[in-house]
Amino acid sequence: MDNHTNKSLKHSGKIISEEMLFFCTKLLAILMFILSVILAIYLLIALFNPDYQLSQTKITRLQWAQFRFFIAGFFIVLIALICRKFRIFRILAKHETFINIILAIVTLASFIFISNNLLGIKYYRKPPEECTTVFIRDNKLGWKLRPNTEDHWKVGKYEINSKGLRSPHSDYEKPRNTKRILQLGDSATVGFGLPYEGTSAYILENLFKNNRHAKYSIEVINTACDGYSPWQEYEFLKAEGIKYKPDLVTVGFVLNDVTEQFKLTRFGGHDIGFQLSETKNYGDASRFSFYYMLVRMPIYLFLEREFLKIRFGKNIKEGAKKLEELRVKDLVFKHDDKTVQQAWKKTLSDLQKINDFCSDNKIELLLLIFPYTFQFDQPDSMAYPQLIMKDFCNRNAIHYIDFLKIFSDEMQRTGRKREYYFMDFDHPTIDGNILISSSIYHHINDNNLLQKE
């Protein structure tokens, strides 16, 4: 064997040993990566807090984070092997601009991936099993109550009948010698946080049942839905509500009816509706949109929460309530603002549609003007929204009840606090609904709203 052959064999052996060393190093790196994924998070938690206790939900999210890190590491190694095997990647690697762009993209993607996985242990939207099934998407209304459903919604439980109403079943055909009251409205009317027996629909119907001198049986049908504004109530009335052949329609008007609708996508906002966002499998195509995916990223939720802390302080929930009150307070204190005036114009236009529809179908209309509880501080000077509504009703000869005055007078007479009548800033308690129902009952009888043939 000559010297040249010996040198070639030594050179080949050197290459083989270098490749084996590279392979072993790579294998060791992969094993260390896997080990760190399995142990690192638990070790770090134990290091900083030896007595930590994790819920099963957080443990599951930890394990998913580990699994995603493992899969990412596997693909990184796979991509490295592919790049090493094909010559085209070695040629591209010589171009500095190309490498810088790739490094920038990889760095950004890695930061987002790592941040989302670590923050995802704490910051995440409700999983489907924690969401409600009470609502379903509707192309015209945005959302509606899901027929034949029984489920919890926030602090209460809803039982929805086969027609999609939180009301006992009623056939479209009206029984003989019966008058019907159809309730339109939002969560204040539907009975948010209350059993059905605590809603104004149930209480009002029983007031009529207890009237032994009544000429007719009175049926109250609750067609309200959480989050509805007058535009939805009009659409529901002309498509579905009219089928019940109502003799009287009541519209529960709450001040956020003016402000809340403009958060929806159809009016230029980014919101699909709070009710849908809390609904399991609502089947909306927008859930696959960029915005839908963005707002569910843990890094987005983290930044959002930090921004809310800056804006509201540590008690974000209480701060959010104050923000909603602040928007509604614009109706009281900034009524000359152009945006506020445009909001009122849209809302009154929708209420006008309801009035015209009722008039065309010879149905009596009664507007129920609900207050926000901050108005009880100074019910006279903070009643500008009520003045707008009463002026609208007077110009159109619409019957109305101003509950700001009724509740204020009742509180002054009895010495009771607002908490006795309202569970938060606008949702009545059972006692609040008793006063509401009694007021409606007397207004109907005093004005003979159900006596016309």
Summary of the structure (lengths in Angstrom):
residues: 453
radius of gyration: 31.8
end to end distance: 121.4
largest distance: 126.3
contacts: 1266
relative contact order: 0.08
helix: 59%
strand: 12%
